[in-house]
Amino acid sequence: MIVHSLARSRAKTRYEASRYKGKSLIDWAVLWFKMSNNAFFRLYGFNFNPHEYPYLYEIARNIVYGKAN
């Protein structure tokens, strides 16, 4: 469990620093959670899938919906 927490923490730090089109990967993932795939594509002009990045889906889900206990 400690290894998972450490890996997630490092991933969050890395994704906060990683920028794409002026936003962090975490920002993009949070936006993705708040709309459908089609709406995201129409608004931003590209497809985004946070599942392609280890822990990003989980990090963004926790930001949008709160941390699951």
Biopython code that builds the backbone (N, CA, C, O; Angstrom):
import numpy as np
from Bio.PDB.StructureBuilder import StructureBuilder

atoms = [
    (1, "MET", "N", (0.819, -1.194, 0.000)),
    (1, "MET", "CA", (0.000, 0.000, 0.000)),
    (1, "MET", "C", (0.862, 1.257, 0.000)),
    (1, "MET", "O", (0.526, 2.238, -0.663)),
    (2, "ILE", "N", (1.961, 1.235, 0.732)),
    (2, "ILE", "CA", (2.851, 2.387, 0.778)),
    (2, "ILE", "C", (3.460, 2.635, -0.597)),
    (2, "ILE", "O", (3.601, 3.784, -1.017)),
    (3, "VAL", "N", (3.818, 1.570, -1.293)),
    (3, "VAL", "CA", (4.400, 1.705, -2.636)),
    (3, "VAL", "C", (3.389, 2.358, -3.575)),
    (3, "VAL", "O", (3.750, 3.239, -4.356)),
    (4, "HIS", "N", (2.126, 1.936, -3.506)),
    (4, "HIS", "CA", (1.072, 2.513, -4.343)),
    (4, "HIS", "C", (0.901, 4.006, -4.049)),
    (4, "HIS", "O", (0.770, 4.804, -4.977)),
    (5, "SER", "N", (0.900, 4.384, -2.786)),
    (5, "SER", "CA", (0.750, 5.793, -2.401)),
    (5, "SER", "C", (1.925, 6.620, -2.893)),
    (5, "SER", "O", (1.745, 7.736, -3.379)),
    (6, "LEU", "N", (3.117, 6.078, -2.768)),
    (6, "LEU", "CA", (4.311, 6.788, -3.227)),
    (6, "LEU", "C", (4.281, 6.957, -4.746)),
    (6, "LEU", "O", (4.592, 8.033, -5.257)),
    (7, "ALA", "N", (3.912, 5.910, -5.460)),
    (7, "ALA", "CA", (3.842, 5.978, -6.921)),
    (7, "ALA", "C", (2.797, 6.999, -7.364)),
    (7, "ALA", "O", (3.036, 7.767, -8.295)),
    (8, "ARG", "N", (1.638, 7.010, -6.701)),
    (8, "ARG", "CA", (0.583, 7.958, -7.036)),
    (8, "ARG", "C", (1.033, 9.389, -6.752)),
    (8, "ARG", "O", (0.757, 10.294, -7.539)),
    (9, "SER", "N", (1.720, 9.595, -5.638)),
    (9, "SER", "CA", (2.212, 10.920, -5.277)),
    (9, "SER", "C", (3.223, 11.426, -6.304)),
    (9, "SER", "O", (3.180, 12.587, -6.711)),
    (10, "ARG", "N", (4.117, 10.556, -6.711)),
    (10, "ARG", "CA", (5.105, 10.949, -7.731)),
    (10, "ARG", "C", (4.425, 11.226, -9.070)),
    (10, "ARG", "O", (4.795, 12.161, -9.780)),
    (11, "ALA", "N", (3.435, 10.411, -9.406)),
    (11, "ALA", "CA", (2.708, 10.630, -10.658)),
    (11, "ALA", "C", (1.995, 11.974, -10.626)),
    (11, "ALA", "O", (2.014, 12.708, -11.614)),
    (12, "LYS", "N", (1.363, 12.306, -9.497)),
    (12, "LYS", "CA", (0.653, 13.580, -9.391)),
    (12, "LYS", "C", (1.618, 14.747, -9.591)),
    (12, "LYS", "O", (1.300, 15.694, -10.311)),
    (13, "THR", "N", (2.771, 14.688, -8.974)),
    (13, "THR", "CA", (3.780, 15.747, -9.132)),
    (13, "THR", "C", (4.210, 15.858, -10.589)),
    (13, "THR", "O", (4.340, 16.959, -11.123)),
    (14, "ARG", "N", (4.429, 14.711, -11.229)),
    (14, "ARG", "CA", (4.861, 14.704, -12.639)),
    (14, "ARG", "C", (3.763, 15.260, -13.543)),
    (14, "ARG", "O", (4.051, 16.034, -14.456)),
    (15, "TYR", "N", (2.502, 14.873, -13.300)),
    (15, "TYR", "CA", (1.401, 15.323, -14.149)),
    (15, "TYR", "C", (1.072, 16.795, -13.924)),
    (15, "TYR", "O", (0.596, 17.463, -14.842)),
    (16, "GLU", "N", (1.311, 17.308, -12.735)),
    (16, "GLU", "CA", (1.122, 18.743, -12.488)),
    (16, "GLU", "C", (2.124, 19.569, -13.285)),
    (16, "GLU", "O", (1.807, 20.667, -13.743)),
    (17, "ALA", "N", (3.327, 19.042, -13.447)),
    (17, "ALA", "CA", (4.384, 19.752, -14.168)),
    (17, "ALA", "C", (4.320, 19.539, -15.679)),
    (17, "ALA", "O", (4.824, 20.366, -16.438)),
    (18, "SER", "N", (3.711, 18.446, -16.122)),
    (18, "SER", "CA", (3.626, 18.142, -17.553)),
    (18, "SER", "C", (2.544, 18.997, -18.189)),
    (18, "SER", "O", (1.387, 18.955, -17.772)),
    (19, "ARG", "N", (2.921, 19.774, -19.202)),
    (19, "ARG", "CA", (1.991, 20.687, -19.852)),
    (19, "ARG", "C", (1.679, 20.224, -21.264)),
    (19, "ARG", "O", (2.533, 19.686, -21.969)),
    (20, "TYR", "N", (0.438, 20.448, -21.656)),
    (20, "TYR", "CA", (0.003, 20.211, -23.030)),
    (20, "TYR", "C", (-0.992, 21.314, -23.358)),
    (20, "TYR", "O", (-1.999, 21.483, -22.671)),
    (21, "LYS", "N", (-0.703, 22.050, -24.400)),
    (21, "LYS", "CA", (-1.557, 23.156, -24.834)),
    (21, "LYS", "C", (-1.889, 24.105, -23.679)),
    (21, "LYS", "O", (-3.019, 24.577, -23.555)),
    (22, "GLY", "N", (-0.896, 24.373, -22.847)),
    (22, "GLY", "CA", (-1.023, 25.362, -21.783)),
    (22, "GLY", "C", (-1.645, 24.889, -20.482)),
    (22, "GLY", "O", (-1.747, 25.667, -19.533)),
    (23, "LYS", "N", (-2.062, 23.637, -20.415)),
    (23, "LYS", "CA", (-2.661, 23.102, -19.187)),
    (23, "LYS", "C", (-1.886, 21.871, -18.730)),
    (23, "LYS", "O", (-1.266, 21.178, -19.537)),
    (24, "SER", "N", (-1.930, 21.610, -17.430)),
    (24, "SER", "CA", (-1.298, 20.392, -16.921)),
    (24, "SER", "C", (-2.146, 19.188, -17.314)),
    (24, "SER", "O", (-3.330, 19.325, -17.621)),
    (25, "LEU", "N", (-1.540, 18.031, -17.301)),
    (25, "LEU", "CA", (-2.302, 16.812, -17.603)),
    (25, "LEU", "C", (-3.414, 16.600, -16.579)),
    (25, "LEU", "O", (-4.465, 16.055, -16.916)),
    (26, "ILE", "N", (-3.200, 17.019, -15.349)),
    (26, "ILE", "CA", (-4.259, 16.913, -14.341)),
    (26, "ILE", "C", (-5.417, 17.833, -14.706)),
    (26, "ILE", "O", (-6.577, 17.442, -14.579)),
    (27, "ASP", "N", (-5.121, 19.045, -15.154)),
    (27, "ASP", "CA", (-6.194, 19.957, -15.585)),
    (27, "ASP", "C", (-7.017, 19.338, -16.709)),
    (27, "ASP", "O", (-8.247, 19.392, -16.683)),
    (28, "TRP", "N", (-6.338, 18.747, -17.704)),
    (28, "TRP", "CA", (-7.052, 18.115, -18.817)),
    (28, "TRP", "C", (-7.907, 16.956, -18.324)),
    (28, "TRP", "O", (-9.043, 16.788, -18.769)),
    (29, "ALA", "N", (-7.371, 16.157, -17.410)),
    (29, "ALA", "CA", (-8.121, 15.007, -16.905)),
    (29, "ALA", "C", (-9.354, 15.449, -16.119)),
    (29, "ALA", "O", (-10.409, 14.824, -16.232)),
    (30, "VAL", "N", (-9.240, 16.505, -15.332)),
    (30, "VAL", "CA", (-10.385, 17.018, -14.580)),
    (30, "VAL", "C", (-11.450, 17.531, -15.545)),
    (30, "VAL", "O", (-12.637, 17.272, -15.352)),
    (31, "LEU", "N", (-11.035, 18.250, -16.575)),
    (31, "LEU", "CA", (-11.991, 18.723, -17.581)),
    (31, "LEU", "C", (-12.669, 17.544, -18.271)),
    (31, "LEU", "O", (-13.874, 17.579, -18.524)),
    (32, "TRP", "N", (-11.906, 16.509, -18.572)),
    (32, "TRP", "CA", (-12.440, 15.308, -19.228)),
    (32, "TRP", "C", (-13.524, 14.668, -18.368)),
    (32, "TRP", "O", (-14.538, 14.206, -18.893)),
    (33, "PHE", "N", (-13.321, 14.637, -17.053)),
    (33, "PHE", "CA", (-14.307, 14.055, -16.142)),
    (33, "PHE", "C", (-15.607, 14.845, -16.120)),
    (33, "PHE", "O", (-16.666, 14.288, -15.830)),
    (34, "LYS", "N", (-15.539, 16.108, -16.417)),
    (34, "LYS", "CA", (-16.707, 16.979, -16.280)),
    (34, "LYS", "C", (-17.577, 17.046, -17.524)),
    (34, "LYS", "O", (-18.577, 17.763, -17.538)),
    (35, "MET", "N", (-17.210, 16.301, -18.582)),
    (35, "MET", "CA", (-18.022, 16.323, -19.811)),
    (35, "MET", "C", (-17.874, 15.009, -20.545)),
    (35, "MET", "O", (-17.035, 14.178, -20.197)),
    (36, "SER", "N", (-18.690, 14.829, -21.557)),
    (36, "SER", "CA", (-18.591, 13.615, -22.371)),
    (36, "SER", "C", (-17.367, 13.700, -23.287)),
    (36, "SER", "O", (-16.806, 14.776, -23.495)),
    (37, "ASN", "N", (-16.965, 12.551, -23.828)),
    (37, "ASN", "CA", (-15.852, 12.526, -24.782)),
    (37, "ASN", "C", (-16.151, 13.412, -25.987)),
    (37, "ASN", "O", (-15.281, 14.150, -26.449)),
    (38, "ASN", "N", (-17.383, 13.341, -26.499)),
    (38, "ASN", "CA", (-17.755, 14.141, -27.666)),
    (38, "ASN", "C", (-17.698, 15.630, -27.363)),
    (38, "ASN", "O", (-17.203, 16.411, -28.176)),
    (39, "ALA", "N", (-18.199, 16.028, -26.203)),
    (39, "ALA", "CA", (-18.163, 17.440, -25.830)),
    (39, "ALA", "C", (-16.722, 17.912, -25.667)),
    (39, "ALA", "O", (-16.385, 19.022, -26.077)),
    (40, "PHE", "N", (-15.880, 17.088, -25.079)),
    (40, "PHE", "CA", (-14.469, 17.436, -24.913)),
    (40, "PHE", "C", (-13.829, 17.658, -26.275)),
    (40, "PHE", "O", (-13.132, 18.651, -26.485)),
    (41, "PHE", "N", (-14.064, 16.737, -27.197)),
    (41, "PHE", "CA", (-13.475, 16.862, -28.535)),
    (41, "PHE", "C", (-13.986, 18.103, -29.259)),
    (41, "PHE", "O", (-13.202, 18.825, -29.876)),
    (42, "ARG", "N", (-15.292, 18.360, -29.191)),
    (42, "ARG", "CA", (-15.849, 19.546, -29.860)),
    (42, "ARG", "C", (-15.267, 20.838, -29.287)),
    (42, "ARG", "O", (-15.008, 21.789, -30.024)),
    (43, "LEU", "N", (-15.065, 20.865, -27.991)),
    (43, "LEU", "CA", (-14.572, 22.072, -27.332)),
    (43, "LEU", "C", (-13.075, 22.286, -27.536)),
    (43, "LEU", "O", (-12.634, 23.405, -27.796)),
    (44, "TYR", "N", (-12.290, 21.205, -27.416)),
    (44, "TYR", "CA", (-10.828, 21.345, -27.438)),
    (44, "TYR", "C", (-10.166, 20.820, -28.704)),
    (44, "TYR", "O", (-8.994, 21.110, -28.941)),
    (45, "GLY", "N", (-10.881, 20.060, -29.519)),
    (45, "GLY", "CA", (-10.348, 19.627, -30.807)),
    (45, "GLY", "C", (-9.407, 18.440, -30.767)),
    (45, "GLY", "O", (-8.733, 18.160, -31.758)),
    (46, "PHE", "N", (-9.345, 17.737, -29.653)),
    (46, "PHE", "CA", (-8.537, 16.523, -29.591)),
    (46, "PHE", "C", (-9.155, 15.568, -28.577)),
    (46, "PHE", "O", (-9.906, 15.971, -27.690)),
    (47, "ASN", "N", (-8.819, 14.300, -28.732)),
    (47, "ASN", "CA", (-9.289, 13.286, -27.793)),
    (47, "ASN", "C", (-8.298, 13.172, -26.646)),
    (47, "ASN", "O", (-7.090, 13.313, -26.832)),
    (48, "PHE", "N", (-8.818, 12.918, -25.480)),
    (48, "PHE", "CA", (-7.973, 12.753, -24.294)),
    (48, "PHE", "C", (-8.461, 11.546, -23.521)),
    (48, "PHE", "O", (-9.665, 11.364, -23.342)),
    (49, "ASN", "N", (-7.544, 10.728, -23.066)),
    (49, "ASN", "CA", (-7.899, 9.547, -22.282)),
    (49, "ASN", "C", (-6.953, 9.437, -21.095)),
    (49, "ASN", "O", (-5.805, 9.029, -21.267)),
    (50, "PRO", "N", (-7.407, 9.792, -19.891)),
    (50, "PRO", "CA", (-6.515, 9.730, -18.731)),
    (50, "PRO", "C", (-6.088, 8.309, -18.364)),
    (50, "PRO", "O", (-5.146, 8.125, -17.593)),
    (51, "HIS", "N", (-6.773, 7.307, -18.912)),
    (51, "HIS", "CA", (-6.369, 5.924, -18.651)),
    (51, "HIS", "C", (-5.003, 5.611, -19.261)),
    (51, "HIS", "O", (-4.363, 4.636, -18.869)),
    (52, "GLU", "N", (-4.553, 6.421, -20.209)),
    (52, "GLU", "CA", (-3.269, 6.184, -20.867)),
    (52, "GLU", "C", (-2.079, 6.566, -19.988)),
    (52, "GLU", "O", (-0.937, 6.264, -20.334)),
    (53, "TYR", "N", (-2.329, 7.218, -18.866)),
    (53, "TYR", "CA", (-1.273, 7.670, -17.963)),
    (53, "TYR", "C", (-1.478, 7.005, -16.597)),
    (53, "TYR", "O", (-2.543, 7.155, -15.997)),
    (54, "PRO", "N", (-0.484, 6.281, -16.102)),
    (54, "PRO", "CA", (-0.644, 5.598, -14.816)),
    (54, "PRO", "C", (-1.079, 6.556, -13.695)),
    (54, "PRO", "O", (-0.453, 7.593, -13.476)),
    (55, "TYR", "N", (-2.139, 6.199, -13.006)),
    (55, "TYR", "CA", (-2.708, 6.911, -11.858)),
    (55, "TYR", "C", (-3.441, 8.204, -12.210)),
    (55, "TYR", "O", (-4.094, 8.766, -11.331)),
    (56, "LEU", "N", (-3.372, 8.698, -13.419)),
    (56, "LEU", "CA", (-4.006, 9.982, -13.741)),
    (56, "LEU", "C", (-5.521, 9.914, -13.602)),
    (56, "LEU", "O", (-6.130, 10.849, -13.082)),
    (57, "TYR", "N", (-6.133, 8.841, -14.050)),
    (57, "TYR", "CA", (-7.587, 8.693, -13.922)),
    (57, "TYR", "C", (-7.991, 8.760, -12.445)),
    (57, "TYR", "O", (-8.927, 9.471, -12.078)),
    (58, "GLU", "N", (-7.285, 8.025, -11.623)),
    (58, "GLU", "CA", (-7.585, 7.982, -10.186)),
    (58, "GLU", "C", (-7.376, 9.357, -9.530)),
    (58, "GLU", "O", (-8.197, 9.785, -8.719)),
    (59, "ILE", "N", (-6.299, 10.036, -9.873)),
    (59, "ILE", "CA", (-6.012, 11.354, -9.304)),
    (59, "ILE", "C", (-7.117, 12.341, -9.675)),
    (59, "ILE", "O", (-7.637, 13.046, -8.810)),
    (60, "ALA", "N", (-7.474, 12.393, -10.950)),
    (60, "ALA", "CA", (-8.507, 13.329, -11.408)),
    (60, "ALA", "C", (-9.872, 12.983, -10.814)),
    (60, "ALA", "O", (-10.621, 13.881, -10.431)),
    (61, "ARG", "N", (-10.201, 11.703, -10.734)),
    (61, "ARG", "CA", (-11.465, 11.283, -10.144)),
    (61, "ARG", "C", (-11.571, 11.758, -8.688)),
    (61, "ARG", "O", (-12.626, 12.218, -8.250)),
    (62, "ASN", "N", (-10.474, 11.639, -7.955)),
    (62, "ASN", "CA", (-10.448, 12.088, -6.573)),
    (62, "ASN", "C", (-10.627, 13.608, -6.466)),
    (62, "ASN", "O", (-11.266, 14.090, -5.531)),
    (63, "ILE", "N", (-10.078, 14.346, -7.396)),
    (63, "ILE", "CA", (-10.235, 15.802, -7.393)),
    (63, "ILE", "C", (-11.688, 16.168, -7.670)),
    (63, "ILE", "O", (-12.252, 17.024, -6.989)),
    (64, "VAL", "N", (-12.293, 15.533, -8.659)),
    (64, "VAL", "CA", (-13.657, 15.874, -9.065)),
    (64, "VAL", "C", (-14.697, 15.378, -8.070)),
    (64, "VAL", "O", (-15.613, 16.117, -7.711)),
    (65, "TYR", "N", (-14.565, 14.144, -7.623)),
    (65, "TYR", "CA", (-15.607, 13.518, -6.801)),
    (65, "TYR", "C", (-15.232, 13.355, -5.330)),
    (65, "TYR", "O", (-16.047, 12.891, -4.533)),
    (66, "GLY", "N", (-14.036, 13.722, -4.972)),
    (66, "GLY", "CA", (-13.576, 13.542, -3.589)),
    (66, "GLY", "C", (-12.877, 12.208, -3.436)),
    (66, "GLY", "O", (-13.128, 11.261, -4.181)),
    (67, "LYS", "N", (-12.014, 12.159, -2.476)),
    (67, "LYS", "CA", (-11.236, 10.942, -2.260)),
    (67, "LYS", "C", (-12.114, 9.843, -1.680)),
    (67, "LYS", "O", (-12.839, 10.057, -0.709)),
    (68, "ALA", "N", (-12.037, 8.670, -2.286)),
    (68, "ALA", "CA", (-12.781, 7.499, -1.792)),
    (68, "ALA", "C", (-12.028, 6.910, -0.617)),
    (68, "ALA", "O", (-10.806, 6.771, -0.663)),
    (69, "ASN", "N", (-12.739, 6.570, 0.418)),
    (69, "ASN", "CA", (-12.086, 5.996, 1.608)),
    (69, "ASN", "C", (-12.033, 4.509, 1.535)),
    (69, "ASN", "O", (-11.519, 3.864, 2.449)),
]
sb = StructureBuilder()
sb.init_structure("model")
sb.init_model(0)
sb.init_chain("A")
sb.init_seg("    ")
for serial, (resi, resn, name, xyz) in enumerate(atoms, 1):
    if name == "N":
        sb.init_residue(resn, " ", resi, " ")
    sb.init_atom(name, np.array(xyz, "f"), 0.0, 1.0, " ", f" {name:<3s}", serial, name[0])
structure = sb.get_structure()
